[in-house]
Amino acid sequence: MFQTNLKKAGVAAPAFRQEFRMSKPTTWTWKRILWQIHERDMTLEKLALLNGRNPNSFRKVSRQKNTIDQQIIADFIGVDAKVLWPDRYTSTKHRIYDSRKWGPLESQKSDAVSDSRRAA
């Protein structure tokens, strides 16, 4: 009924199954990483024990950065760890302070009056 009303109005029907390609590559979610591990008949616990690691540390990889465990998981899946966790592996160690997000830095030579009695 919806499409027939559009045809009567002379409007093309929308393509509901149209796929949109994003400019950025899709990121790996934790569910997708686990799915890849389970697809290969492996669990996080088995993978940890095979590599001599603590299984609890593998469970925390989704929330905490642990480069050794992340590299083991990435090698098992066959994807670079930088692709799996791009926010944890920055391209450079130098960070630029975003003054629009965090506000301007206060200068060390600020106009604020110091309390020399409290400092002593």
N, C-alpha and C positions, 0 to 999 in steps of 0.2 A: 504494500500500500504506500509506503514511504517513497519508493522509487517511482511508482506510477504518478504520484503527485508531482514529483520533480520533473518527470517527463512532460507532464501537462504544462508545467511552468516554463519549460524550455531550458532547464538547468541540468547539467550533467550530474549523474549520481556520484557520490564520493567513493573513492576506492578504499574500502575498509581494511583490506589486507595489504596495503601498500607498505613496503619496507623502507625505512629511512636509514640511510647510511650516515653515521656520525663521522665528523672529521677526526676525532680522537679514537684510538683503539679502545675496545671495551676492556674494562678492568676485570681482573679475576676476583670473584667473591670467595669467601671462605667456603661456602656451600659447593661452589664449582671446583675448588681445589680438593675438597673431601670427596666429591663425586669422582674426580680423576683417580684418586688413590683407591677408592673402593672398586672402580672399574677394573683395576689391575689386580683384584683379589687381595688387597692389602688393607690393613688398618693402621691408624697412627701408632697404636701400641706396638704392633708387630714391627713396623718400620723403625721405631725408636730402639727396640730391643735388638734388631738386626745390626744396628749401627752403634750399639753400646751406649745409648743415651737413655736418660730418664724419661719414661712415658709422660709424666706430668709436664715436663718442659715442652713436649710436642703439643699438648693440649692448650698451652698458653701462647702458642705462636700466632694465633688469630688476634690476640690482644696486645702482645708484647713483642718487641724486636729481639730476636735471638738469631744471630746470623748463621751460626753453625747448623741449627735445626732447620732454618729456612733454606739453607743451601742443600741439605739432605733431601728435603721435600722437593725442591726444584729439580735436583738431579734425578730423582725418582720419576717425576712427571715428565721430565725432558724439556723443561722450559727454564729460561734464565730467571734467577731470583729477582732481578731488577724488573722483570715483566710482571711477575706475580705480585710483588709489593713495591710499586713505583714510588710511593710516598715515603718508604723507609730507606730507599737507596737514592739519595739525591745525586745529581750529576756533579755537584761541586760542594766542597765543605764550606765555602764562603756563603754566608746568608746575607741578604739585603733586608734591612729593617724597613718594614712597610709602615710609613708614617700615616698613611690614610687609614689603615686598620687599627694601629695601636697609638696613634697620636704622636706629636713631636717629642723628641727626647729633651729632657731638661738639661740645660747646660751646667757644667760644673761651676761656671762663673755666673750663677744666677743672681738675681736681685734680692733673693730671700736673705733676711737677716739671720746670721748664725748665732746660736746661743753658746757663747764661749764658756759660760759658767757650767752648763750641763756637760759640755764636751770635756772639761777638765776633771 
